[in-house]
Amino acid sequence: MMVSSKRLYQEAPVDLFEYADELRYGEMHLDVDPDLGYHAIVAIHNTQRGPAIGGCRFIEYESTDDALRDAMRLARGMTYKSAITGLDHGGGKAVIVRPPELTASQRESIFERFGAFIDGFDGRYVTCEDSGTLVSDMNLVHGETDHVLGYDTAQGGSGDPSPVTAFGVRRGLEAAVHHRYSRNTLEGLHVAIQGVGSVGYYLADELDERGADLTVADVDQSAVNMCVEQFDANVVEPDAIYDVDCDIFAPCALGAVLNDETIPRLRCDIVAGAANNQLADEHRHARQLDERGILYAPDYAINAGGLINVAEEYRGYDRDRALDQAGDIYETMHQIFERSEIENRPTAEIADRIVEEMLYDH
Ligand code: NAD
């Protein structure tokens, strides 16, 4: 069903179609079951390069408008990530609004219903895990449709993408090091990692193996302890990570960590990490980093390993092939850095420009 509820427009601060025009949409679809408390959105931003891939969020939203905009913005992000990575995929995203009270059987019914919804797209949109969804939810979706990725490895899925994401981030970070310092090794370089959860931990492992010195911060003490024991990492309090005098800052926790308050505090030459949406304001903060002489590795290009991993599953999973393609992030980064220098524009702008030329300039 296409978006047609009058309420949505009345509640929206900016006209929804204007927002859709701005993002160069695309399609929006809704699926609703009032008895189940089920409200799902699928945003398909672009399928020019192939079937749209993107995760399914299952979180609470303050308003329907927030949920719609989140789905639209995230789906567009997936288009850009696929294109810059050279994948034959477009961008899509699903949002299921999580009810405040949720029983186990309701959760099961919601994901079964969602699976049937996804099946209706006949493969034009392929879903997978995202914030708030679990492998077990994807197993339920898989019961209703083949157009789902990232379900249980026991059922033939590719499992946790974090090691491949971390590998890609390490290759992107090496490209940044090569560009900035004209050197091919990480030996003796100091990397400050914010967040040593799934990706951050594997990244720490990759960097430690190559002789980098690590400082880590995490709100989870057990995650920090593991890095101290295994990699002899230094530890700082979560908020102090921005002040660490280091070569590279690697944000691997939250979005919007590069902002008016943090950028002036950074004491690094390079920002290269896994977190999505690192720049609080895509244009202003990309420029601020540039003005401070900090080389920024655009997030959706450097963290594409996870997408590469699930896209690989779409073709019939081969881990070596996934790692091989994630290794190409090195060349993509070089392309972005070199063009940024030639055109004297921030790297984030250049990454967007490369994608927009691929998709819209014919
Ligand atoms: P995760 O939840 O496993 O790890 C995040 C870690 O950050 C946790 O250990 C958490 O305790 C920590 N953290 C939370 N708040 C913090 C704070 N204020 N300061 C320091 N640490 C804090 O998540 P993940 O899968 O490792 O993903 C990390 C980031 O990378 C996210 O932004 C995610 O969207 C992005 N990403 C992940 C993948 C993937 O394959 N998992 C792929 C692409 C992008």
Residues whose N, C-alpha, C, O or C-beta is under 5 A from the ligand:
A	BS01	NAD	P161 S162 T165 Q194 G195 V196 G197 S198 V199 G200 A217 D218 V219 D220 A223 P238 C252 A253 L254 A274 A275 N276 N303 G306
